[in-house]
Amino acid sequence: MTIATDRATALGVTTNDLGQAGLIFNDAVRLSNGGLWSDPADTSNQLNYASMYEADISALKADVASAIAIGATVNGTAVTPSNANLLTEIQGQLDSLATAAPQAVGNSAAAIAAQGVLHTNEQLILGEVANDANLQTALAGNGVTNPGTGATDQGFQALPAHAADDSAAITAANAGASLSDIGTVFNAATNLADGGLNSSNITEFNGDMKAIAAGLQNFINNGGLAAAQGNSTAEHALAVAEGISDSAAQALTGVHIQTVLNQIELQTNDFDATYAANPNVAARATNDNLLDIIDIVQNDPALAAAAGNPTATAANFTAGTFVPSHDGGFASQPGYLEGTITHYQDNQSQTDFWSSFIAGANNLNNALTAEANGTVHLDSAGLNSLVQQVQGYEQLGASFDGAQGGIFGARFDNELLGGTLKADTSAALQALQDVVNNGGTVSAADASQLVAAGTGYVADAADVSGNNIPNGGGTYVGTSTTVAGASTTQIADANSPTSGNVSGNDQPTNQPVNGLTNDGFGVTDPNTGAGAGSSGSHGAGSGADPGSSPTSMLSSAITSDIAILVQALEGGQTSAIGTAVATLTAAISGNSGNPANPAGSSSGSSSPGGNEGTPVIDTGGAGFSDHSSNFGHHHQFEHMWH
């Protein structure tokens, strides 16, 4: 038989094949990473993890019963476990999981106990399978390429073995001399999160995350990153995958490691604390965040090599056989089945946002690349205008995401608040400031960093929007330089009525848009326990202007545009949203009709942002399919599996 990697097929038929059943178990383990969630249930085409986990365990119980009744196989070949009681023992542990799963959501005493049952029994099953010589030999010989992670998964895939968070491991991680040492603690923390995070284990987990953050900062500052970037074969492999120069690939590796650090800090500063206030959102956010961090490291060849991925060798880079691994630091966890994670169904506000985000990314990439390549030579005014556009683009993402909250925020906080958008922006601003300070001269290092930032913007916008379905159906167009062209529905820039296909569409809320202090509620998931306009403890303060403090460095026009858009989004004002998005996108793309700030204009030089009539520079990131490459930009696998 052929082992199915898609959820519908794997769960659709009872089988005695333990290779097939083991992939379902992998799916369940991954669903439980960070904790199960169930409220709001099945919102915005997002199937809640609690019900999917229960379905996995139910299917596994039937499969194991079949294997006991008629004999076990792996990929159609009969296998007799070394331990004659193995399947009976697993059957009992699955019964415990089935009983505990419905109680495992939340932070009550009963939920914490149930999460402990999930963690313990998942570990027991994996340990028993790993220690059964006959079954392990059969499973290891029938691994399959996981279409979501790129790693080779076998049934009942063991958790990463290079995992420790004892005092010696924490000390080594803090030092930051080795990405492998840092990744060893990360593996331990991620393994700890299987089953759920709660008051019984969050202190240990948070301590691990803080050690990882300190270690990553030392890795960046004290030569570890430079050593990783010196792996010329690895960086060339990344350059080929991204369609950029080797030097730009080195800069992109720097953006990737900064992204990892940003997301670790988001975990410690936001998600960990959210378990006490909103465990549903915290569980979904942590699951996405941890698995995305793994993807970043495992899909950057230089970082994967530094973290100890055994396939990250010069020979494999040259042959194109490097793949993510379950070994080394920041190792791949067991993978989802294909189809477990569904695309997010956007309402009209979200469709407008992603379309603007895509158009802004492509136009910023064109402007940054033109400055890097010398095809445009900006004077001081032009450079400062480009700086403002970069800042405005980051604030667009952060403000919108913070206003949404709920499951939208849980899925995309790590992209829009503290992850690659922040890292790409930091890289772009640093390079642009260098150019300003050097009188307009673009050094080779600054050119590489500008290209890396632009590449990151394009890949991020295309990939993250690719997790979404526009209002009215269709798909997003990651190469578009216009809002109108960024969705195949062609309604992204219109004042089209919002359909009722999303629970909680455009419900008004006065929750502040500071995502790091937001309680997880927002436009798509309003807090029913607080009245509109209440000054809760999770925000920046009642009546705070969402565009005032965070955008104080922007030009007054862009700041105003962002504030107007955010206010329209919060109020669910469809017509106002369309107008605000068009105005802000015009500013970002360099075609604003606002005479107070003709974005991209400069004295005596070409506009850096006037690129709507020019071909999009496709640096490779926007064109990646989900499964066609073994390595590339770190969001390559985000579409289906987070």
Secondary structure as UniProt FT lines:
FT   HELIX           7..12
FT   HELIX           18..31
FT   TURN            41..42
FT   TURN            44..45
FT   HELIX           49..70
FT   STRAND          73..74
FT   TURN            75..76
FT   STRAND          77..78
FT   TURN            84..85
FT   HELIX           86..100
FT   HELIX           101..103
FT   HELIX           109..130
FT   HELIX           133..140
FT   TURN            141..142
FT   STRAND          144..145
FT   TURN            147..149
FT   STRAND          152..153
FT   TURN            155..156
FT   HELIX           167..175
FT   HELIX           179..192
FT   TURN            199..201
FT   HELIX           202..221
FT   TURN            222..223
FT   HELIX           224..229
FT   HELIX           232..242
FT   HELIX           246..266
FT   HELIX           267..271
FT   HELIX           272..277
FT   HELIX           279..298
FT   HELIX           301..307
FT   TURN            310..311
FT   HELIX           314..319
FT   TURN            329..330
FT   STRAND          344..345
FT   HELIX           348..373
FT   HELIX           380..404
FT   HELIX           406..416
FT   HELIX           420..437
FT   TURN            438..440
FT   HELIX           444..465
FT   TURN            466..467
FT   STRAND          468..469
FT   TURN            471..472
FT   TURN            478..479
FT   HELIX           484..486
FT   TURN            488..489
FT   TURN            492..493
FT   TURN            503..506
FT   TURN            515..517
FT   TURN            523..524
FT   TURN            528..529
FT   TURN            532..533
FT   TURN            537..538
FT   TURN            542..543
FT   TURN            546..548
FT   TURN            550..553
FT   HELIX           556..571
FT   HELIX           574..589
FT   TURN            595..596
FT   TURN            599..600
FT   TURN            603..604
FT   TURN            612..613
FT   HELIX           621..623
FT   TURN            634..637
FT   HELIX           638..641
//
